[in-house]
Amino acid sequence: MELKELIEINNQKRTQLTKENLKYYEDMLVYIRLSFSKSEQETEEVLSELLDHLLIAQEEGKTAKEVFGDDPKQYCKDIIGELPKMITKERIRLFAMAYLYFLAASTFFTGLLTIFIYYIFNKGVLIEEYYIGTVLLKVVLSIPIAFLFLYVVVYYLRWACFKKINKILEFLIVWIYGIIFVGVFMLMIYLIPDLGSVTAIPVYILLLIGIMLYIAARITGAKK
């Protein structure tokens, strides 16, 4: 069965779970799926088997806790340890897809924000000047920053699984982390000097580049 089909079937079947069992299973699902070094296909097949097992047990009046035990985190770790590792080609594909999405979002929303400020506040210009060397350096430096950000997000999501976290505290953590992340990017932009030749780019071109990068990311993600 194809990966996309497995995920769709899983999404449909989960609606049959009780509220308690759904929370338990979805924590397991998030924890296991966030093990990026493992084969996606094998991971989804195992998650499907776990869900089928839980649905059968639920019909017999059992809870997820009775089926999988009192330590779901360790249960998930044991499963992850048995999963085959993702092949190098697949890792490169995921890396490229994630980075293309990141570039697409940053480029598109930069253009969108420029248009918004220009027409709403009558500030800025619709044709920006860019230093080629500076842009290339920012693109290169943004790679480790973006993936450090992603690593911390994944680490937090896995840590938060199977825990009851105060929603206000969680919001504050996310807000502070978001401010730090944006601050690091702003600092990078501020510190990098003007390098290379200058070129003028209309803001609508940024929107088109963002859309093209998004399409490229989708195509990269669809390849097997």
C-alpha positions as CSV (number, residue, x, y, z in Angstrom):
1,M,0.0,0.0,0.0
2,E,1.3,3.5,-0.9
3,L,2.5,5.8,1.9
4,K,-0.2,8.5,1.2
5,E,-2.9,5.9,1.2
6,L,-1.7,4.5,4.6
7,I,-1.8,7.9,6.1
8,E,-5.4,8.6,4.8
9,I,-6.7,5.3,6.1
10,N,-5.1,6.0,9.4
11,N,-6.8,9.4,9.6
12,Q,-10.2,7.8,8.9
13,K,-9.8,4.9,11.3
14,R,-8.7,7.2,14.2
15,T,-12.2,8.7,14.2
16,Q,-13.5,5.4,15.6
17,L,-11.4,5.7,18.8
18,T,-12.8,7.0,22.1
19,K,-11.5,10.3,23.3
20,E,-9.2,8.7,25.9
21,N,-7.8,6.1,23.4
22,L,-7.5,8.8,20.7
23,K,-5.3,11.0,22.9
24,Y,-3.1,8.0,23.9
25,Y,-2.7,6.8,20.3
26,E,-2.1,10.2,18.8
27,D,0.7,10.8,21.3
28,M,2.3,7.5,20.2
29,L,1.7,8.5,16.5
30,V,3.5,11.9,16.9
31,Y,6.4,10.4,18.9
32,I,7.0,7.7,16.4
33,R,6.5,9.8,13.3
34,L,9.0,12.4,14.5
35,S,11.8,9.7,14.3
36,F,12.9,11.2,11.0
37,S,15.8,8.7,10.6
38,K,13.4,5.8,10.1
39,S,11.7,4.6,7.0
40,E,8.5,6.5,6.4
41,Q,6.8,3.4,4.7
42,E,7.7,1.0,7.6
43,T,6.7,3.6,10.2
44,E,3.2,4.1,8.7
45,E,2.7,0.4,8.4
46,V,3.6,-0.1,12.0
47,L,1.3,2.7,13.1
48,S,-1.5,1.2,11.0
49,E,-1.0,-2.2,12.8
50,L,-1.0,-0.5,16.2
51,L,-4.3,1.3,15.3
52,D,-6.0,-1.9,14.1
53,H,-4.8,-3.7,17.3
54,L,-6.2,-0.9,19.4
55,L,-9.6,-0.8,17.6
56,I,-10.1,-4.5,18.1
57,A,-9.2,-4.2,21.8
58,Q,-11.6,-1.2,22.1
59,E,-14.4,-3.3,20.8
60,E,-13.6,-5.8,23.6
61,G,-13.9,-2.9,26.2
62,K,-10.2,-2.4,26.7
63,T,-8.4,1.0,26.9
64,A,-5.2,1.9,25.1
65,K,-3.4,1.9,28.5
66,E,-4.4,-1.7,29.0
67,V,-3.2,-2.6,25.5
68,F,0.1,-0.8,25.4
69,G,1.0,-0.5,29.1
70,D,1.7,2.3,31.6
71,D,4.9,3.5,29.8
72,P,3.9,4.4,26.2
73,K,7.1,6.4,25.7
74,Q,9.3,3.3,26.3
75,Y,6.9,1.2,24.2
76,C,7.4,3.7,21.3
77,K,11.2,3.7,21.8
78,D,11.2,-0.1,21.5
79,I,9.2,0.1,18.3
80,I,11.4,2.8,16.8
81,G,14.5,0.7,17.7
82,E,13.1,-2.1,15.5
83,L,12.2,0.1,12.5
84,P,14.7,0.1,9.5
85,K,16.6,3.3,8.9
86,M,15.8,5.7,6.1
87,I,18.0,5.3,3.1
88,T,20.4,8.1,2.2
89,K,18.5,9.1,-0.9
90,E,15.3,9.5,1.1
91,R,17.1,11.7,3.7
92,I,18.4,14.0,1.0
93,R,14.9,14.2,-0.5
94,L,13.4,15.2,2.8
95,F,16.2,17.7,3.5
96,A,15.7,19.3,0.1
97,M,11.9,19.4,0.5
98,A,12.1,21.0,3.9
99,Y,14.5,23.6,2.8
100,L,12.6,24.5,-0.3
101,Y,9.4,25.0,1.8
102,F,11.4,27.2,4.1
103,L,12.8,29.3,1.2
104,A,9.3,29.4,-0.4
105,A,7.7,30.7,2.7
106,S,10.3,33.3,3.5
107,T,10.4,34.6,-0.1
108,F,6.7,34.8,-0.6
109,F,5.9,36.4,2.8
110,T,8.7,38.9,2.3
111,G,7.0,40.0,-0.9
112,L,3.6,40.0,0.7
113,L,4.7,42.0,3.7
114,T,6.4,44.6,1.4
115,I,3.2,45.0,-0.6
116,F,1.1,45.3,2.5
117,I,3.3,48.0,4.0
118,Y,3.5,49.9,0.7
119,Y,-0.3,50.1,0.1
120,I,-1.5,50.2,3.7
121,F,1.1,52.5,5.3
122,N,2.4,54.1,2.1
123,K,6.0,53.2,3.0
124,G,8.7,51.3,1.2
125,V,9.1,50.6,-2.5
126,L,7.8,48.0,-4.9
127,I,11.2,47.5,-6.5
128,E,13.9,46.5,-4.1
129,E,17.7,46.5,-4.6
130,Y,19.5,43.3,-3.6
131,Y,23.2,42.6,-3.3
132,I,23.7,39.2,-5.0
133,G,26.6,38.1,-2.7
134,T,24.6,39.1,0.4
135,V,21.6,37.2,-0.7
136,L,23.6,34.0,-1.4
137,L,25.4,34.3,2.0
138,K,22.0,34.7,3.8
139,V,20.7,31.6,2.0
140,V,23.7,29.5,3.0
141,L,23.7,30.8,6.7
142,S,19.9,30.2,6.9
143,I,20.3,26.5,6.4
144,P,21.9,25.7,9.9
145,I,19.6,28.2,11.6
146,A,16.4,26.8,10.0
147,F,17.3,23.2,10.9
148,L,18.4,24.1,14.4
149,F,14.9,25.7,14.8
150,L,13.3,22.5,13.3
151,Y,15.4,20.3,15.6
152,V,14.3,22.2,18.7
153,V,10.6,22.1,17.6
154,V,10.8,18.3,17.0
155,Y,12.6,17.8,20.3
156,Y,9.9,19.8,22.2
157,L,7.0,18.0,20.4
158,R,8.5,14.6,21.4
159,W,9.1,15.8,24.9
160,A,5.5,17.0,25.2
161,C,4.1,13.7,24.2
162,F,2.4,11.8,27.0
163,K,2.5,14.9,29.2
164,K,-0.3,17.1,30.5
165,I,1.1,20.6,29.8
166,N,-0.6,23.8,30.9
167,K,-1.9,25.5,27.8
168,I,-0.9,29.0,28.9
169,L,2.6,27.8,29.7
170,E,2.8,26.1,26.4
171,F,1.7,29.2,24.6
172,L,4.4,31.3,26.4
173,I,7.1,28.7,25.5
174,V,6.1,28.8,21.9
175,W,5.9,32.6,21.9
176,I,9.3,33.1,23.5
177,Y,10.9,30.6,21.2
178,G,9.3,32.3,18.1
179,I,10.7,35.7,19.3
180,I,14.2,34.2,19.7
181,F,14.1,32.6,16.3
182,V,12.9,35.7,14.5
183,G,15.5,37.7,16.5
184,V,18.4,35.4,15.4
185,F,17.3,35.9,11.7
186,M,17.0,39.7,12.1
187,L,20.5,39.8,13.7
188,M,21.9,37.8,10.8
189,I,20.3,40.1,8.3
190,Y,21.6,43.2,10.2
191,L,25.2,41.9,10.6
192,I,25.8,40.7,7.0
193,P,27.4,43.5,4.9
194,D,26.6,44.4,1.3
195,L,28.5,42.0,-1.0
196,G,28.6,41.6,-4.7
197,S,26.8,43.4,-7.5
198,V,23.4,45.0,-7.1
199,T,20.2,44.0,-8.9
200,A,16.7,45.5,-8.7
201,I,13.9,43.1,-8.3
202,P,10.1,44.0,-8.4
203,V,8.2,42.7,-5.4
204,Y,5.9,40.7,-7.5
205,I,8.9,38.7,-8.7
206,L,9.4,37.7,-5.1
207,L,5.9,36.3,-5.0
208,L,6.4,34.4,-8.2
209,I,9.8,33.0,-6.9
210,G,8.0,31.9,-3.6
211,I,5.3,30.1,-5.6
212,M,7.9,28.4,-7.8
213,L,9.9,27.3,-4.8
214,Y,6.7,25.9,-3.2
215,I,5.9,23.9,-6.4
216,A,9.4,22.6,-6.4
217,A,9.1,21.5,-2.8
218,R,5.8,19.7,-3.6
219,I,7.4,17.9,-6.5
220,T,10.4,17.0,-4.4
221,G,8.1,15.6,-1.7
222,A,6.2,13.6,-4.2
223,K,9.2,11.8,-5.7
224,K,10.1,8.4,-4.4
